[in-house]
Amino acid sequence: MQPKINKKKIAVIGAGPMGLACAYELLKNKHQVDLYERDDRIGGMSASFKFDGLKIERYYHFICRPDKPLFDLLNELNISDKLRWRDTKMGFFYNGVLYKWGDPIHLLTFPKLGLISKLRYALHVFYTNNVNNWERLDKQNAIPWLKKWVGETAYYRLWDYLFEYKFYEHKENISAAWIGTRIKRLAQSRKNLFTEQLGYLDGGSDTLLCALEKRILELHGDIFLNTGVEKVTTVNNQLEALVVKGEKRFYDSVVSTIPLPFVPRLVPDLSVEIIDKIKKIANCAVVCVVLRLRYALTENFWLNINDPDMEIPGLIEYSNLNPVRKDEGIVYVPFYMPKTHAKYTQDNASFIEEVLSYLNRINPKFAKDWVLAAHVSRYEFAQPICSPNFYQQLPPMQTNIEGFVMADTCYYYPEDRGVSESVKMGKQLAQQIGDS
């Protein structure tokens, strides 16, 4: 006999991949689900927009070999045939010179490191690729950990610029576990020792989002766009209702998947301890410039940068993973910085001009008439600052309010943000609220 399911009326706040995956899982378990999204579209950071006749993502995404939660969902939604794999390349622009990077041969021939530094670098990647328990590295600071393995010279030539122009004043306070999982994920996304292979979906992340939306609607879930939740009300630490457009809507349970900094305002009855933990988690914002170019800029998907005349740690030439239009280039240039940084208030045109001034350094053939279109996206809570002992800093997903659970990208830790991690966390939230 199948166990009897206690059917609930559940609201999910936030229609990014995590919220969509959570709603879908709850609907499969026969719950009634309403999904609320303040934006005019589903998807969050993975949402697409119309860009000079192309439909592409606001922020770039890619798929790695270890992304099993995503692969399982693609199979379940019958869209695994949309998954494509492509050999990708990496470059390193160092002090005005573009070097090939990303495999043993190019490491060995890189002229700016000695043999001992190169061997230490390779050994560090090998070691990190075999770490399975990240608790010990969670307690360590990333910079001393990297220096211990690769040495001072290699750290400053390969890593310091990334820390400086992604984390700014937070650079000295990053978890070694967070850096380590990024190294491991990419190390495991290789076809062989000499070839990196990454994946994408035909149609981009929008293919997955639309399939999830369709399945949610087929299961009689409701999606409310342009509908922000104003408040979550409680009675005696028990969930009561959501306030939407000034009216109460009553639910048995609520799942929040929006950035944690928004939650205390929506849920004023959270405990002081939980609110304090939320306030102590720092975040970086992002200003992301997207360019459509007449020609490819380079042959690389990744381009790491360490150049005193360029205030970015790298760029992504997405068209070298997903060839959107033949011979054209789609380039994403993210400027990560705390929202409090003075540069964050610059207008979009200033960021675009700054990027254009860099492209001729990278490729001397580049000219401004290559630019077919430019766009700028901004997101206030793009990257949580995962400092040492981050596990202990996270507030519990099950809050002091019975019937209210929450998570955002912080809870992927030590993994970085990604659609596969969103799917995994969405299922976890659904199980937690559905079983309570």
SVG drawing of the C-alpha trace seen along z (x, -y; Angstrom):
<svg xmlns="http://www.w3.org/2000/svg" viewBox="-7 -57 69 59">
<polyline fill="none" stroke="black" stroke-width="0.4" points="0.0,0.0 1.3,-3.5 1.6,-5.8 -1.1,-8.5 0.2,-11.9 -0.8,-14.9 -1.8,-17.2 -0.8,-20.8 -1.4,-24.2 2.1,-25.6 3.5,-28.9 7.0,-29.2 8.5,-32.6 10.9,-33.2 10.7,-31.6 14.4,-31.0 15.6,-27.5 15.5,-26.6 11.9,-27.8 10.8,-26.1 12.4,-22.8 10.9,-23.1 7.4,-23.8 7.7,-20.9 8.8,-18.5 6.0,-19.5 3.4,-19.1 4.7,-15.6 3.9,-14.8 0.3,-16.0 0.5,-19.3 -1.2,-22.4 1.4,-25.0 1.4,-28.7 4.7,-30.2 5.2,-33.9 7.7,-36.0 8.3,-39.7 10.0,-39.9 8.0,-39.8 9.5,-36.4 10.7,-33.2 14.4,-32.3 16.1,-34.7 19.7,-35.0 19.2,-32.4 16.4,-34.2 16.7,-35.2 16.1,-38.5 15.8,-39.7 19.2,-40.9 19.3,-42.5 17.1,-39.7 18.7,-36.9 17.2,-35.4 20.1,-34.8 20.6,-34.7 21.2,-37.8 24.2,-36.0 26.2,-33.2 25.7,-29.6 27.4,-26.4 27.1,-22.7 29.9,-20.5 30.3,-16.7 29.5,-16.4 26.0,-18.1 24.0,-14.9 21.0,-16.6 20.5,-18.6 21.0,-15.5 18.3,-13.6 15.9,-16.5 16.5,-16.8 15.7,-13.1 12.6,-13.5 11.4,-16.4 12.3,-14.5 14.7,-17.2 18.0,-15.4 18.3,-15.4 18.8,-19.2 22.1,-18.8 25.2,-19.5 28.9,-19.0 31.7,-21.1 35.5,-21.1 36.4,-24.5 39.6,-26.4 41.0,-28.7 43.3,-31.7 45.3,-33.8 46.0,-37.5 49.0,-38.5 50.6,-41.9 49.5,-42.6 50.1,-39.1 47.5,-36.5 48.7,-33.0 47.1,-29.6 46.1,-28.0 44.3,-25.2 46.3,-22.0 49.7,-20.6 51.5,-21.6 50.5,-25.3 51.3,-25.3 54.8,-23.9 55.4,-26.5 54.1,-29.5 57.2,-31.7 56.2,-33.6 56.6,-30.8 59.5,-28.6 59.5,-24.8 59.0,-24.3 56.0,-26.7 54.5,-24.8 54.9,-21.5 53.4,-22.8 50.4,-24.2 49.8,-20.9 50.1,-19.0 47.6,-21.3 45.0,-20.7 45.6,-16.9 45.2,-17.1 42.0,-19.3 40.4,-17.1 40.6,-14.2 39.1,-16.0 35.7,-14.6 35.3,-16.0 35.5,-19.8 35.0,-20.4 38.7,-20.9 39.1,-23.3 36.0,-25.2 38.0,-26.3 40.9,-27.6 41.5,-30.9 41.9,-30.5 44.9,-32.8 47.3,-31.2 46.1,-27.8 46.8,-28.7 50.2,-30.2 51.1,-27.1 50.5,-24.9 51.6,-26.9 54.0,-29.4 54.0,-33.2 55.0,-33.9 52.4,-31.6 49.7,-32.9 50.3,-36.6 50.6,-35.8 47.6,-33.4 45.2,-34.2 45.6,-37.5 44.0,-39.6 41.0,-37.4 40.6,-37.9 41.2,-41.7 38.7,-42.4 36.0,-40.0 36.0,-40.4 37.7,-43.8 37.8,-44.4 36.6,-40.8 39.6,-39.2 41.3,-38.2 38.2,-36.4 37.4,-33.7 37.0,-30.0 39.5,-27.5 36.6,-25.0 34.7,-27.4 37.8,-27.9 38.6,-24.2 35.2,-23.0 35.4,-25.4 38.8,-23.9 37.5,-20.3 34.3,-20.9 36.2,-22.2 38.9,-19.5 36.2,-16.9 34.8,-18.6 37.6,-17.3 37.3,-14.8 41.0,-14.0 44.1,-15.5 44.4,-17.9 40.8,-18.8 38.2,-20.6 34.6,-19.8 31.6,-21.8 27.9,-21.6 25.0,-23.8 21.3,-23.4 20.0,-24.2 18.1,-27.4 20.1,-28.0 18.7,-27.8 15.4,-29.0 14.9,-25.4 14.9,-24.1 12.9,-26.9 10.1,-26.5 10.0,-22.8 9.7,-23.2 7.0,-25.9 5.0,-23.6 5.2,-20.7 4.2,-22.9 1.1,-24.1 0.2,-20.6 0.2,-19.5 -2.1,-22.4 0.4,-24.6 -0.1,-28.4 2.7,-30.9 2.1,-34.5 4.5,-36.9 4.9,-40.6 3.6,-39.6 5.8,-40.5 5.1,-39.1 4.7,-42.0 4.8,-40.1 4.6,-36.7 2.3,-36.8 2.4,-34.4 0.5,-33.6 2.4,-32.3 5.4,-31.3 3.1,-29.4 2.7,-30.4 -0.5,-32.2 -0.6,-33.8 1.2,-35.8 0.2,-39.4 0.0,-39.9 -1.4,-43.1 -2.6,-44.1 -4.6,-41.0 -3.9,-37.9 -3.6,-34.5 -3.6,-31.6 -1.1,-28.6 -0.1,-25.6 3.6,-26.2 5.8,-28.7 9.2,-28.2 11.4,-31.2 14.1,-30.9 14.8,-34.7 18.1,-36.2 18.4,-36.0 18.8,-39.7 15.2,-40.3 13.8,-37.8 13.8,-39.7 11.7,-42.5 9.2,-40.0 9.2,-37.9 9.5,-40.3 8.8,-37.5 12.0,-35.6 14.0,-35.1 16.7,-37.6 19.3,-34.9 18.3,-34.1 18.1,-37.8 21.5,-38.4 23.0,-35.5 21.4,-36.8 22.8,-40.3 26.3,-39.0 26.5,-37.3 28.1,-39.7 27.3,-39.7 28.9,-41.0 26.8,-42.6 27.5,-42.3 27.3,-44.6 27.5,-42.3 28.2,-43.8 27.0,-41.6 28.3,-42.3 27.3,-40.9 30.3,-41.2 30.6,-40.9 33.5,-38.5 34.9,-36.2 37.2,-38.0 39.3,-35.0 39.2,-31.2 38.6,-30.9 35.5,-30.3 37.3,-31.4 39.8,-34.2 41.5,-34.9 43.1,-38.4 46.0,-39.8 46.8,-43.1 47.5,-46.4 45.5,-48.4 42.4,-46.3 40.1,-46.3 38.5,-42.9 39.7,-39.4 38.4,-37.8 35.7,-37.5 33.6,-34.7 33.2,-34.4 30.0,-32.4 29.8,-31.9 32.9,-29.6 30.7,-27.2 27.3,-27.8 27.8,-29.1 24.6,-31.3 25.4,-32.7 28.1,-31.5 31.4,-33.5 29.8,-36.1 31.0,-36.6 28.9,-36.8 31.0,-38.1 30.1,-38.5 32.2,-40.8 31.1,-40.6 32.2,-43.4 31.8,-41.9 32.0,-44.3 30.2,-45.1 27.2,-47.3 28.7,-49.9 31.7,-50.3 31.6,-53.8 32.0,-52.2 28.7,-50.3 26.8,-53.6 28.3,-54.3 25.9,-54.4 25.7,-51.6 27.4,-53.5 30.5,-53.9 30.8,-50.2 30.4,-49.5 33.0,-52.0 35.4,-50.5 35.0,-47.1 35.5,-48.3 38.7,-50.0 40.0,-46.6 39.0,-44.5 41.6,-46.1 44.3,-45.1 43.1,-41.5 42.8,-41.4 44.5,-44.2 42.2,-43.6 39.2,-44.6 37.4,-47.8 34.3,-49.5 32.4,-48.7 32.6,-45.0 30.0,-45.8 26.5,-44.9 24.8,-45.4 25.6,-46.0 23.6,-45.4 24.1,-45.7 22.5,-43.7 22.8,-44.3 22.1,-42.1 22.5,-43.2 23.0,-39.8 25.0,-37.9 27.7,-36.2 27.7,-35.4 31.0,-36.0 31.8,-32.5 34.3,-33.1 36.0,-30.5 33.7,-28.5 30.8,-29.4 28.9,-26.2 28.5,-27.7 27.4,-31.1 24.4,-29.9 21.0,-30.2 18.9,-27.1 16.7,-26.4 13.9,-25.4 13.3,-28.7 11.7,-29.3 8.4,-29.8 6.6,-26.5 5.7,-26.1 8.3,-28.5 11.6,-27.3 14.2,-29.3 17.3,-29.0 19.3,-30.9 22.6,-30.3 24.5,-30.5 23.3,-27.0 25.0,-25.6 28.3,-26.0 30.9,-24.8 29.7,-24.6 29.4,-27.7 26.2,-29.0 24.9,-26.9 21.6,-25.6 22.4,-22.0 22.9,-23.1 19.7,-25.1 17.8,-21.9 19.4,-19.9 18.5,-22.6 14.9,-22.9 14.3,-19.2 15.8,-19.4 13.5,-22.3 10.5,-20.4 11.3,-17.3 11.8,-19.4 8.6,-21.3 6.6,-18.4 7.6,-16.1 7.0,-18.6"/>
</svg>
